[in-house]
């Protein structure tokens, strides 16, 4: 029952939009690809979802109802099992899913270092992917200033050159 209510709320009416004078319905399912847990990157998925939600001026309290149709049934079950006050809290749901599908800092570093542009994609897509991997790797390593970045780079170089 609760799942049906969430899915029924998937399209957003004009009163849910922050901008006045807008009389249209927005459904992010038409703008954001569904999340594929086997092949997609959860960080990139949330980046795309949040950008589209902001661009379409969807009120943040409606983000969970817009997110649900983009997830597989297995993932939706994780969300639905939460109490209603947490199940409608976008930051909580986002953190839950990030934790569930989180890449380790090692995996993020490896993806940053080895990721290449696919032949049919734009260079800007490569930059977007690399920036996402780098930002999440640095956040996972708790690097928040230039000195920390220098230390991380030196450490990585030493690990590559040190005999095993």
C-alpha positions as MATLAB code, in Angstrom:
seq = 'XXXXXXXXXXXXXXXXXXXXXXXXXXXXXXXXXXXXXXXXXXXXXXXXXXXXXXXXXXXXXXXXXXXXXXXXXXXXXXXXXXXXXXXXXXXXXXXXXXXXXXXXXXXXXXXXXXXXXXXXXXXXXXXXXXXXXXXXXXXXXXXXXXXXXXXXXXXXXXXXXXXX';
ca = [
       0.000    0.000    0.000;
       2.721    2.441    0.990;
       4.697    1.612   -2.169;
       1.643    2.363   -4.307;
       1.245    5.740   -2.594;
       4.882    6.591   -3.240;
       4.685    5.671   -6.915;
       1.387    7.565   -7.338;
       3.209   10.722   -6.234;
       5.898   10.315   -8.898;
       4.808   13.187  -11.100;
       5.003   16.667   -9.688;
       2.237   19.203  -10.074;
       2.749   22.925  -10.473;
       2.272   23.612   -6.752;
       5.331   21.443   -6.115;
       7.471   23.670   -8.296;
       9.353   26.505   -6.678;
       8.853   28.924   -9.588;
       5.522   30.737   -9.749;
       3.451   30.825  -12.891;
       4.536   27.376  -14.020;
       1.623   25.185  -15.022;
       3.084   21.831  -16.006;
       3.812   18.416  -14.591;
       7.375   17.222  -14.206;
       8.305   13.573  -14.085;
      12.014   13.022  -13.536;
      11.594    9.462  -14.813;
      11.490   11.036  -18.286;
      14.730   12.966  -17.661;
      16.920   10.673  -15.551;
      17.900    7.124  -16.522;
      16.887    4.343  -14.146;
      19.591    3.227  -11.742;
      21.163   -0.099  -12.703;
      22.968   -1.381   -9.585;
      25.098   -3.817  -11.594;
      26.502   -1.330  -14.101;
      25.855    2.224  -12.907;
      27.805    4.400  -10.498;
      25.613    5.491   -7.577;
      27.510    8.787   -7.208;
      26.936    9.715  -10.834;
      23.312    8.649  -10.602;
      22.654   10.991   -7.657;
      24.572   13.810   -9.348;
      22.363   13.523  -12.443;
      19.176   13.134  -10.391;
      19.875   16.190   -8.213;
      20.891   18.359  -11.163;
      17.679   17.521  -13.014;
      15.536   18.016   -9.905;
      17.062   21.464   -9.350;
      16.862   22.372  -13.029;
      13.168   21.443  -13.132;
      12.624   23.262   -9.804;
      11.169   20.223   -8.048;
      10.655   20.994   -4.350;
      13.118   19.003   -2.225;
      10.348   17.429   -0.149;
       9.194   15.726   -3.396;
      12.593   14.287   -4.337;
      12.001   10.871   -2.721;
       8.758   10.383   -4.627;
      10.607   11.305   -7.831;
      13.498    8.974   -6.974;
      11.428    5.826   -6.289;
      10.376    5.110   -9.925;
      14.046    5.246  -10.972;
      15.047    2.400   -8.650;
      14.697   -1.355   -8.985;
      12.143   -3.152   -6.824;
      14.909   -4.603   -4.650;
      16.165   -1.103   -3.828;
      12.649    0.291   -3.361;
      12.091   -2.379   -0.709;
      14.992   -0.909    1.294;
      13.312    2.502    1.182;
       9.806    1.251    1.972;
      11.023   -0.625    5.063;
      12.017    2.682    6.649;
       9.520    4.473    8.909;
       7.534    7.176    7.045;
       9.421   10.063    8.673;
      12.729    8.624    7.400;
      11.319    7.196    4.179;
      10.362   10.676    2.971;
      13.667   12.256    4.032;
      15.773   12.577    0.861;
      19.168   13.056    2.584;
      18.511    9.962    4.711;
      17.475    7.860    1.694;
      20.444    9.114   -0.326;
      22.874    8.208    2.481;
      21.224    4.797    2.864;
      21.682    4.040   -0.837;
      25.194    5.498   -0.990;
      26.181    3.283    1.924;
      24.539    0.246    0.309;
      26.260    0.731   -3.069;
      29.321    2.625   -1.898;
      32.560    2.229   -3.730;
      35.626    2.053   -1.524;
      38.240    4.784   -1.754;
      40.509    2.271   -3.506;
      37.830    1.525   -6.118;
      37.188    5.252   -6.638;
      40.924    5.895   -7.078;
      41.199    3.020   -9.543;
      38.214    4.286  -11.531;
      39.661    7.810  -11.549;
      43.021    6.549  -12.812;
      41.762    4.072  -15.403;
      38.454    5.512  -16.651;
      38.454    6.214  -20.383;
      36.077    7.856  -22.790;
      33.822    5.449  -24.624;
      33.946    5.937  -28.416;
      30.384    7.206  -28.790;
      30.444    9.680  -25.882;
      31.494   13.292  -25.573;
      34.712   14.435  -23.934;
      32.604   16.457  -21.523;
      31.093   13.172  -20.277;
      34.583   11.897  -19.520;
      35.397   15.078  -17.596;
      32.146   14.757  -15.638;
      32.877   11.108  -14.735;
      36.489   11.816  -13.773;
      35.493   14.803  -11.646;
      32.903   12.698   -9.836;
      35.376    9.887   -9.130;
      38.014   12.359   -7.952;
      35.627   14.343   -5.728;
      34.296   11.191   -4.074;
      37.765    9.673   -3.692;
      39.060   12.847   -2.031;
      35.980   13.057    0.202;
      36.466    9.423    1.227;
      40.107   10.105    2.046;
      39.034   13.232    3.972;
      41.206   15.496    1.826;
      39.846   19.011    2.138;
      42.782   21.293    1.392;
      45.789   21.609   -0.903;
      48.244   20.274    1.686;
      46.129   17.144    2.105;
      45.996   16.720   -1.673;
      49.792   16.991   -1.930;
      50.233   14.408    0.824;
      47.815   12.038   -0.881;
      49.591   12.413   -4.237;
      52.989   11.756   -2.640;
      51.647    8.725   -0.789;
      50.144    7.312   -3.987;
      53.434    7.776   -5.858;
      55.374    6.068   -3.074;
      52.954    3.126   -3.066;
      53.421    2.699   -6.831;
      57.218    2.760   -6.605;
      57.830    0.825   -3.390;
      58.787   -2.826   -3.793;
      56.160   -5.244   -2.572;
];
